[in-house]
């Protein structure tokens, strides 16, 4: 059964809680630059994530670990200049919050002040409680991230599905409840069993956004380059490609090269 959508002139953290309350699914996509963010925002996506996945799709790194706080601020600033409606959430990069709560607060303040972002996202549960507490006490909205946490890839050693075992599943539920109690406005659940994700979504009042976590959660997030088929080497089960821009863009550029070589471009109508 479809749910009537409320029109949000500007999406806020409160808007997301309202969406969950009224059964409206939340749409979330990444963006890392002005041009893409402008398109994503105009398409009425609710949340734009300036993800540390920029380390992969924009810079070509194997993991999300190399991207710096300065680089995240640069990407977030570019996105903010394009956005009129969506809530913009910015990832705190690896090393900017895990070990020192004071450093976490400084990092979050820099993102908010220098980029104009609306909220920050952190990976982890109770183990980073002091960092979360300090950031929230400063009035900065925090989105949590549980399940597969890419910044911990070398700890896990693999990108396979998390929380299949009972002990890890129970810890994940506990961490979700902890994040809600701490004051987080939402949580991303990445690559966990659908039944567990549904259970988490039903056990907390804040929105649960899934990526590879089934349809029983409150919303979905994808990397926009994956959705558009710009990236080709990443093919997880949860990904639905809506276009194959890698091929279409390649064909267009090849045609441009051919037209330049053959002197067809520019023609008489394309010059002064």
PEZIPE-V268465 format. One line per field, one symbol per residue. ss: DSSP state (~ for helix, > for strand, _ for the rest). phi: phi as a letter, one per 30 degrees, with the letter a starting at -180 (. if undefined). psi: psi as a letter, one per 30 degrees, with the letter a starting at -180 (. if undefined). Layout:
ss=???
phi=???
psi=???
//
This chain:
ss=____________~~~~~~~~~____>>>>>___~~~~~~~~~____>>>>___~~~~___________~~~~~~~~~~~~______>>>>>_________~~~~~~~~~~~~~~~___>>>__>_~~~~~~~~~~~~____>>>>>>__~~~~~~~_____>___~~~~~~~~~~~~~~~~~___>>>>>_>_~~~~~~~~~~___>>>>>_______>>>>_~~~~_________________~~~~~~~~~~~~~~~~~______~~~__
phi=.dcddddcdbdbddedddddecicdccbbdabbddddddddddiddbccddddeeddcciddbddddcdedddedddddedccccddcccdddejcadcbeddeddddddddddciecabbbckcddcddddedddddicdbcdabjdcedcedddiacdeciddeddddddddddddddddkdcabccchbedddddddddcbcddcccbibiccccabbbddddediddbdcbdeddcccbbdeddddddddddedddddidcdcddcbc
psi=klkkkkkjekkleeeeeeeeeggkkkkkllkfleeeeeeeefggkekkjilfffeefefglelfefkleeeeeeeeeeeeffkfelkjkkkklkfffefjeeeeeeeeeeeeeffglfllkkklbffgeeeeeeeefggkkkkljlbjjffgefeeflglklhekeeeeeeeeeeeeeeeefgkflkkjkilkeeeeeeeefflflkkkkjhgaggaflkklkefeefgekffjhlefkkkflifeeeeeeeeeeeeeeeeggfklaefgl.
//
